[in-house]
Amino acid sequence: MQAIILSGGFGTRMRPLTYTTPKPLLPLLNKPLVQHIIDALPKKVEEVVLAANYKIDMLKEYFEDRNLDREVHIVDEPEPRGTAGAVKNVESYIDDTFFVINSDIISSLNFQDFLDFYESKEGIGAISTWSVEDPTEFGVMDLNSNSRIRQFQEKPSLKEAASNKINAGHYVLEPEVLNRIPEGEKVSIEREIFPELVKDGLFGYEFDGYWIDCGRPPSLFKATCTLLDKRDKTKLVGDRTLIKGELGDYVTIGEDCVIEGSKIENSIIFDGVEIGDDCTIENSLLGYNVIVEENVTIKNSIISDNLYLEEDNVVIDEKLKPDD
């Protein structure tokens, strides 16, 4: 069985982080977002296909260094072709029922249960569903008592929304769905394909737990807090990291970091960061290999990779781009 992970796009909502790192490789609890997804797949999935078009070399380099139990293919998309076009572009890898997964979704979905649910139905596909208060920014589904989708709407107005059950970004599909997608064209699976599949038997799978769209920096913080809570932890420190300062709640520190006598709270620190004495870091994210000298205050900010902050600096409510 194959799983296609939709990893395209430039990650514009995640800037400035994605100026230097593709979104699927952004770390969550010191592990790339895409690795969280791969680790959650059932053993039946023997091949993973990343449909990507941005910083391909970084994705290839990451997976070349990993000894996984399944094959991983990185497939370049010549130009943006939409969610359905990206799936069509990797058609040659598909030989049976397959998963399609958005790469920026972190959730408690049990993929084996999802697959079992679909196989108990008679249809052409299934979509995971999650309930929200305001569904207007998502695909919305109306389900009957057998979980069959009666209607699929993409980003309806609140007045027109058929329900509050949204498309949670995980799909099980049959290969024949690929025949519905034009070759080499830009096609949206949400707007153009799913509404047409409803009549052929499309089902909605509801699950409990948590669901986070990690498309923006605040949601990366939310996912960090959620997963730390799930593990009954308040902080996480990577290998070969030296901590002399004070770590508050909801802090993750990457590998090979040096934290001198400073205080860090509710923040994400990537690998290779050095922080001097008497610094205060709150509600912030520091990218790879950032160097912070003594007596620096950073609050509600994002510091891009490889930046150097001189002593006595104050950074509040800022997003510092590379080489700013």
N, C-alpha and C positions, 0 to 999 in steps of 0.2 A: 504494500500500500504506500502511496505517496502523500505528502503534505506540502502544499504550496504556501509559502509565507510571503505575503505581499510587502515587499521591502523597498519599493520605489519612492520617488519624491525626494525633494531637497531638504525636508524637515524644516521648512521656513518658520513654523510656529515654535520650534525648539531653538531658534537662534538666540544667542550667539554660540551655543554649544555645538550646533551642527555645521558651523563654518569649518570645523576641523575633524569632526567625527560623524559618520553616518548615524542616523537615529537608531537603527537596530543594534548598534554597538555601544550606545550610551549605557553606563553602568547603573544597575539597580541592586543594592546590597552587594556591590563589588562583582556583579555578574551582568553581562550584556542583556538588554531586554530580550533580544531574539533567543538567547540561550535559555532564558526562563521558559519560553514557549516550547523549544525543542525538548527540554528536559521533561515537560509535562505530557508529551505525546505517548500514546500507547506503544508497546513493543511491536505491534503489527505494522507500524509505520517504519519501513526499511529505508526509505529515501525521503530527503527533505530538499525541496527546490526553493531557493530564494529568488524571487522575481525582483530584480534591482536595476537601478540606473544611475546611482550616485555613489562615488567613492568605492567603486567595485574592487579596486586593488586592496583596499583595507579590509573589506569583507573576505576576500579570498585569503589574504594573509592570516586573518584570525582563524579561519577554519582549517587551514593547512597545518596549523600548530596544535590542533585538537585531535585527540584520539577518541572518536565517538563510536557508538555501537551501530550507527547508520550512516549511509552515504549522504553528503551534503553537496548540492550543485548550486553554483552561483551563476545565474543566467542574466546576461545584460539585455536590457530593453533598449532597442535603438533610439526610440523617442517615446515620450509619455503616451501611453495608449489607454489610459483609464484602467479601472480595476478588472473589467472583463477582458480587455485587450492584453493585460499583463498575464492573465491566466491562459489565454489563447496562445501567447508567445512561448509558453513552456509545454504546449500540448504533447510534444514528442516524448515527454517523460511519463505521461499518464497512461496506465494500462488497465485501470479498474476504478472502483469507487475511491474518491480522494477527498482530503481535507483542503480547504482554503482558509487562511488565517491572516488577519491584519497584524502587522508586526508590532504595533504600538499598544496593543491591548494586553493588560495584565489582569488576570481573573482567577477565580477559584473553579472554573469549569473543569470537570472531569471528562477528558476526551473519550475515554473508553465508554463511559456511561452515555455520552452524546452519540457515539457510534452505535451502541446497543439500541438506544432509542430509535434512531433512524432505521436500523435494520428490522425493527418490529413493525414498521409502517410499510405501506406500498406507495412509493412515490419516486420522484426524481431528485429530491434533495431535502436538506433540512438546514435551518438557520438557528443559531443560539439567540435567545431573547433575554432581555433584562428590563425591569420595570423602573421608570424614572418619573419624576414629577412633571418635567417639561420635555416632551418628546420632539419639539420642533426642529432640533438640530440633528435629527437622526432619521434613519429609516424606521417606519412604524408598521406594525403587523396587527391584523385582526385575526384571532384564532377561534376555531370552533371547539366543541367539547372533546374532540379527538386530536386536538393540537394541530389540526390542518389549517394552513393559512388561507383565509378567505380573501384577504386584500393586503397588498404591500404598497405603502406610500413612502416616497423619499422626501423627507423634510417638509411635512405638511404644516399649515398654520395650526395653531392650537384649536381653533374652531373646527377645522376640517379633520383633525387627527382621529383615526378610527379607534385608537386605544393609547395606553401609555407604555406598551410593550415595544421596545426598540430592537433593532438589529445590533447584536452584541459583537459582531465581527468574526464569527467562526462558522464555517459552512461545511457540510458533507454533501458532495455532489456526484452524480453519475457522469461517466465520460461523454454520454450523448448530449449533455449540456454544452459541450464544446462546439457541437454542430450548430448551435444557435448564435455563436459569436463570429462575426465577419473577420476574415483574415486581414491583418495589417491595418486595422482601423482603430480609432479611439472609441472605446465602448465602456459605458458604466454598467457594472453588474447590478448595481442597486436601482438605477433608473430605467435601464433598458432590458435587462435579462430577467430579474426576479419577478416583475409584474407579469411577464409572459409565462413564467413557469408555474404560476399559481394554479392554473387549470390542469396541470399535469401531475399535481401532487407534491406540494411544497409544505414542509412541516416546521413548526416552531418549537424549540427545546428550551424550556425555562429551567434556570438553575439558581441556587442560593449561594450566599457567601459574599464575595466582593467582585466588583467589576470597575476597572479604572482605565480610561483612555489616556495613555501617557503621551499625548500629542503636544503638551505645553509644559514648561518647567514646573508650575505649581502642582500639576498632576504627578510629576516625578517625586515631589516631596510627599504627596498623599500616598503614593504607592509604597514609598519607603516606610512611612509610619504604619501603614496597614500590614506590611509583611513583617516588620519588627514586632508589632503586637501579636501577630499570628505565631511568632516564635517565642513569645513571652520574653522579649529582649527590649532594651532601651537604646542599645548602641551596638555597633559592629566595627571591628578593627581588623584590617588586612594583615597578611603575613609581612614579616620583616619591617614592621612599623614601630617606631619608638614614640611613646607618649609620656611626656613629663607634665603636661598641663591637665586641665580639668575638662572632662567631657560631660555635658548635660544630657538630657533625654533626646531621643531621635537624632542621633548622630551616626553617620557611617564614614569611616576613614579607609581609604584604599591601601594598596600595598606600597612598601618602600617609602613611607612618609616619615617625617620627623616633626613632631609637635613639641615645642619647648613650653615654657611656663605660661600658657595662654588658656583662655576659656572658649569653648566651642559648644554651641547649643543649636539644636534643630537645623543641622546643616549637612550637606553632602560634600565630601572631600574625595576627589579622584586620586589615582596613583601618583606617586612621585612628588608630592607637595611638601614644601618646607615652610614651617611657620615659626617665627622667632618668639621671644619673650614678650609678655604683657600685651598680647593681642586679644581682641574680643571679636568673635565671629558668631553672628546670629542669623538664622533664617536665610542662609546663603549657600551658594554652590561654588566650589573652586575646582576648575578643570585640571587637566593633567599638567604636572610639573610646574605648578605655580609656586613662586617664591615670595613669601611675605616677611618683610623685615620687622624689627621690634616696634611695639606700641602702635600697631595698626588696628583700626576699627572697621569692620565690614558688617553691614546689616542690610538685609532684604536685597541682596545683590547677587549677580552672577559674574564670575571672573573667568574669562576664557583661558584656554590652554597656554602654557609657557609664558604667562605674564609675570612681571616683576613689580612688586609694590614696595616702594621705599618706606623707611621708618617714619612714624608719626602721620601716616596717610589716613584719611577718613573717607570711606566709600559707603554711601547710603543710597538705597533705591536706584542703583545703577546696573547697567549691563555693559561690561567692558569687552569689546570685541578684540579679536587677535590683533596685536600690534597697535592698539589704541594708545 
